[in-house]
Amino acid sequence: MISHHRGPSPWLTCFQPVIRPQRRLLCLPFAGGGAGVFRNWQSYLPAGMEMLCAQLPGRERRIREQPIADVNVIVDALLEAILALEPVPLTVFGHSMGASIGHDLVLRLQAASYPLECFAVSARRPPFLPPLKSPTYLLADEPFRQELIRMGGTAAEVLAHDEMMKLLLPMLRADFELAETFSRPSTSRFDCPLLALAGRYDQEALPEDVARWQELAAGDFRMQVIEAGHFYVAERAEEVVKQVVLTPNTVTL
């Protein structure tokens, strides 16, 4: 049985609340990202669907809080925040690091018999595959900054600003630690429809690797390749949202 109560949570941001939502979309950001990454997504959602965005410590309005690299702590907090809401069919979308958080969160929601509409993983290899490279989060500050430049996704003016980087480095290192150490066996299965998104030109998560999320699908699985690189959540937002919020009966093997 699902229990719920009403109350605000610092872990969730809703840019445009919907009165009596019929469906919800929960967005989980990439390493270094905050809820603001998804701010413009609401305009692409169908009527009656409310968007919630995870707001992790160490960024945006929680910038003064200690960053967290432990995925279990994050998932516990997000689970509590979600279960506090009136339950409606939920789609969970996670991009890159967000897909790792989503992996454990969706399994926990599934165990709680929460009404899950879809789990959408984006630009992320499944957690049973070995890492492609040595950890980035252990690099010294300057090599770490150079790796951020190589990957893209962080504003150039931020990367070039020493004081800003000093403020953000603990959060970035915590996020990269979570993302780069996240590993799970291929034993758990997702009962809800599973959607895998990949960027055609993404060197961090090759489409053929992202497609292997199908091995974790107990039910429907769908794969969609976006004509972009790793950070298409910003570059191709409308296209991504349309794929993510398809109704369940349009999701087929």
Buried (B, 14 or more C-beta within 10 A) or exposed (E): EEEEEEEEBEBBBBBEEBEEBEBBBBBBBBBBBBBBBBBEBBEBBEEEBBBBBBBBBBBBEBEEBEBBBEBEEBBBBBBEBBBBBEBBBBBBBBBBBBBBBBBBBBBBBBEBEBEBBBBBBBBBBBBBEEEEEEEBBEBEEEEBBEBBEEBEBBEEEEBEEEEEBEBBBEBBBBBBBBBBBBEBEEEBEBBBBBBBBBBEBBEBBBBEBBBBBBEBBEEBBBBBBBEBBBBBBBBBBEBBBBBBBBEBEEBEE
